[in-house]
Amino acid sequence: METEKQIKIITRADLDENNFYKHSDSLECEEGIEIEAGLSTVKFKQKLISKKYIWAKAGSGIKAGEGIKAGEGIKAGWGIE
C-alpha cells in the first residue's frame, strides 16, 4: 500500500516583506519541498535541504546563504543562487 506523498509547500504566507522564509533561518526536512508559483526569489538566511526534492514553480526561484541540497533533484523557474 502506497502512503500519501509528503510535501512541504512554501506559500506567500511563509515569507516576510523581503521574501525571506520567516519561520527559521534554515529549512531542512525529509519530505519534498515545493515553492508556489509567482513568488519571485524565495530567500533563506542559511540552508535549504530536502532528502527528496526541491521544486520552485514558474515565476519563483531560490537563494540560500549557505547552500541548497536535494536528494532527488532541484528545479527552479527563475533560477537558483
C-alpha positions in Angstrom: 0.0 0.0 0.0 1.4 3.4 -1.0 1.4 6.1 1.6 0.4 9.7 1.0 3.1 11.8 -0.6 4.8 14.1 2.0 5.4 17.6 0.7 6.3 20.9 2.4 4.7 23.7 0.4 6.0 27.2 0.8 3.5 30.0 0.1 3.5 33.8 0.3 2.3 33.5 4.0 5.7 31.8 4.8 7.7 34.8 3.6 8.5 38.2 5.2 8.3 41.5 3.4 11.8 40.9 1.9 10.9 37.4 0.6 12.9 35.6 3.3 11.5 32.4 4.8 10.2 33.7 8.1 9.8 30.6 10.3 13.6 30.0 10.7 17.0 30.8 9.2 17.1 27.3 7.5 14.6 24.7 6.3 15.7 21.1 6.5 13.2 18.3 6.0 12.7 14.6 5.0 9.9 15.4 2.5 9.9 17.2 -0.8 9.8 21.0 -0.8 7.6 22.9 -3.3 7.6 26.7 -3.7 4.4 28.1 -5.0 4.5 29.8 -8.4 4.9 33.6 -8.8 6.8 34.3 -5.6 9.9 35.7 -7.2 13.2 34.7 -5.4 12.5 33.0 -2.1 15.4 33.6 0.3 16.8 31.6 3.2 19.4 33.1 5.5 21.2 29.8 5.9 20.3 26.4 4.3 17.6 24.8 2.3 17.8 21.0 2.4 15.4 18.2 1.4 16.1 14.4 1.4 13.6 14.2 -1.6 13.4 17.2 -4.0 13.1 21.0 -4.2 10.8 22.5 -6.8 10.3 26.2 -7.3 7.4 26.5 -9.7 7.2 29.1 -12.6 8.0 32.6 -11.5 9.8 31.5 -8.4 13.5 31.0 -7.6 15.7 30.0 -4.7 18.5 31.8 -2.9 20.2 30.4 0.2 23.2 31.9 2.1 24.9 28.6 3.0 23.7 26.2 0.3 20.9 24.2 -1.3 20.8 20.4 -1.4 18.2 17.8 -2.5 18.5 14.1 -2.7 16.5 13.6 -5.9 17.0 16.9 -7.7 16.3 20.7 -7.8 14.1 22.6 -10.3 13.6 26.4 -10.3 11.5 28.6 -12.6 13.6 31.8 -12.1 16.9 30.2 -11.0 19.0 29.1 -8.1 21.6 31.1 -6.2 
